[in-house]
Amino acid sequence: GIARADADAFIDDCRRRFGTALRGLMCVPPDGADPAPHFAWLAARAAAHGLSVLSMGMSADFETAIAHGATWVRVGTAIFGARAAGPRA
């Protein structure tokens, strides 16, 4: 991930390096945090940089993500159910 303070410079660098291949931004808010301010911030960054794709929101918060302009949401748990936790690397 990229710290908020570094996001604009990172996006600009990616644009210089990859041109139009950079189409959008993605975020996963911190677990247990209100996702709305994170989604609003990401949407503002995308708008400021002319990016049209916003990948944000999961099964528990996809409605909030859509309200903030998400174009992609991840809803696997809502469709397939919860997975058993496995070992972390």
C-alpha positions as CSV (number, residue, x, y, z in Angstrom):
1,G,0.0,0.0,0.0
2,I,0.9,3.6,-0.3
3,A,0.6,6.2,2.5
4,R,-1.9,8.9,1.9
5,A,0.9,11.6,1.9
6,D,2.7,9.7,-0.9
7,A,-0.3,8.9,-3.0
8,D,-0.3,11.8,-5.4
9,A,3.4,11.5,-6.2
10,F,3.0,7.7,-6.6
11,I,0.1,8.2,-9.0
12,D,2.0,10.8,-11.0
13,D,5.0,8.4,-11.2
14,C,2.9,5.5,-12.3
15,R,1.3,7.8,-15.0
16,R,4.8,8.7,-16.3
17,R,5.9,5.1,-16.3
18,F,2.8,3.3,-17.5
19,G,0.7,6.0,-19.2
20,T,-2.9,5.1,-19.8
21,A,-2.4,1.6,-18.4
22,L,-3.1,3.1,-15.0
23,R,-6.9,3.3,-15.0
24,G,-7.9,3.4,-11.3
25,L,-7.2,3.0,-7.6
26,M,-8.0,0.4,-5.0
27,C,-8.3,0.5,-1.3
28,V,-9.2,-1.8,1.6
29,P,-9.9,0.2,4.7
30,P,-8.4,-0.9,8.1
31,D,-10.4,-3.7,9.7
32,G,-13.0,-2.3,12.1
33,A,-12.7,1.2,10.8
34,D,-15.6,3.2,9.3
35,P,-15.0,2.7,5.5
36,A,-16.8,5.8,4.3
37,P,-13.9,8.4,4.9
38,H,-11.5,6.0,3.2
39,F,-13.7,5.5,0.2
40,A,-14.4,9.3,0.0
41,W,-10.7,10.0,0.1
42,L,-9.9,7.5,-2.6
43,A,-12.7,8.8,-4.8
44,A,-11.3,12.3,-4.5
45,R,-7.8,11.1,-5.4
46,A,-9.1,9.3,-8.5
47,A,-11.1,12.4,-9.6
48,A,-8.1,14.6,-9.1
49,H,-6.1,12.4,-11.4
50,G,-8.7,11.7,-14.0
51,L,-8.9,8.0,-13.1
52,S,-12.3,6.2,-13.7
53,V,-11.9,2.9,-11.9
54,L,-12.4,2.6,-8.2
55,S,-12.0,-0.8,-6.7
56,M,-13.2,-0.6,-3.1
57,G,-15.7,-2.3,-1.0
58,M,-16.2,-5.9,0.2
59,S,-19.2,-8.0,1.2
60,A,-19.6,-6.0,4.5
61,D,-19.3,-2.5,3.1
62,F,-20.1,-2.7,-0.7
63,E,-23.1,-0.5,-0.4
64,T,-21.1,2.3,1.2
65,A,-18.4,1.8,-1.5
66,I,-21.0,2.1,-4.3
67,A,-22.4,5.3,-2.7
68,H,-18.8,6.7,-2.9
69,G,-18.4,5.8,-6.6
70,A,-17.0,2.3,-6.6
71,T,-16.9,0.7,-10.0
72,W,-15.6,-2.7,-8.7
73,V,-16.5,-4.4,-5.5
74,R,-15.4,-7.7,-4.0
75,V,-18.3,-9.7,-2.6
76,G,-17.0,-13.2,-2.5
77,T,-18.1,-13.8,1.1
78,A,-21.6,-12.7,0.3
79,I,-21.8,-15.2,-2.6
80,F,-19.7,-18.1,-1.4
81,G,-19.8,-17.7,2.4
82,A,-16.9,-17.2,4.9
83,R,-13.7,-19.1,4.4
84,A,-11.9,-20.9,7.2
85,A,-8.9,-19.0,8.3
86,G,-5.6,-20.5,7.2
87,P,-2.0,-20.0,8.2
88,R,-0.5,-16.6,7.3
89,A,2.8,-16.4,5.6
